Amino acid sequence: MPAASATVTQPSEWVCAKHRISLVRPRIMGILNVTPDSFSDGGCWLDPEVAVARGLALVAEGADILDIGGESTRPGAAAVPEEEELRRVVPVMAALAQQVSVPLSVDTRHASVARAALAAGAAIVNDVSALDDPQMAAVVREANAGVVLMHMRGTPADMQRAPHYDDVVAEVRAYLAARLETALAAGISRAQVVIDPGIGFGKTTAHNLALLGALERFAELAPVLVGASRKRFIGEITGAPADGRLAGSLTVAVWSLMRGAAILRVHDVAATRAAVTMAGALCGVVDREQNCVG
Ligand code: HH2
């Protein structure tokens, strides 16, 4: 839930096409990467039938939203041709839209892919480039879709080459505030927008920690999504490889909720659901009105 210290009251509902997602309780976005090369699960769900089965399993584990992506944005990743991204994403989106009632999200930087995914049943555009494609804002507006505006410095291919900020929190916050204004000026409503500081996208471990320590500052602007699941900085701190970062990921998840995040984008839905439920119960004991998750 948004932090108690936020100075602006944020929408308690996220408008996503035909869906209204209540943000009074924390929401879990399950990751479905239909890619050969994602950093932690590349190649696992590339086959469309396997991908659909994985999506159904994530919903059964407690995902409130499914985020389906056909292009890895890991550091150093090359851009995927749009036809290939469409080929990976659209059939899986269409099949899941027939079989689940939770809102579906498409993780893409390309307006053509977003348009096709929305036509196939998606309700949210998760755009790590925050409307960089000149057509993207119109696609979101016309579908009345939800949109995630994420901060990234550079492109996935070059973003981890010595990222530097004088004040990472102030600079990322100013960027997201400006992108939010761009979205509003393009006719997207405030209730459609969620922002994301972009953990790991052109940031060092110190930058990621600074952002996670200041999530309340972002929650002043709009509801906040945090995507830290299995990321490299957790490995740098704990020494764990990508498949051993669950404990670190859960710790960041609970921390993020307690600092004002509304939505967690995660690979390990069942474990995150349990951690969020437990943290909520503990917060309920302390004080329901405080900056808590329950
Ligand atoms: N992280 C990744 C991809 N998309 N979207 C948002 N809004 N926030 C994030 O932090 C975020 C994101 C990277 O994680 P993953 O999808 O698991 O890996 P890959 O990009 O290699 O497919």
Boltz pocket constraint, residues with backbone or C-beta under 6 A from the ligand:
constraints:
  - pocket:
      binder: B
      contacts: [[A, 31], [A, 33], [A, 35], [A, 37], [A, 38], [A, 39], [A, 40], [A, 69], [A, 71], [A, 72], [A, 73], [A, 74], [A, 107], [A, 126], [A, 127], [A, 128], [A, 148], [A, 150], [A, 196], [A, 198], [A, 199], [A, 225], [A, 226], [A, 227], [A, 228], [A, 229], [A, 265]]
      max_distance: 6.0
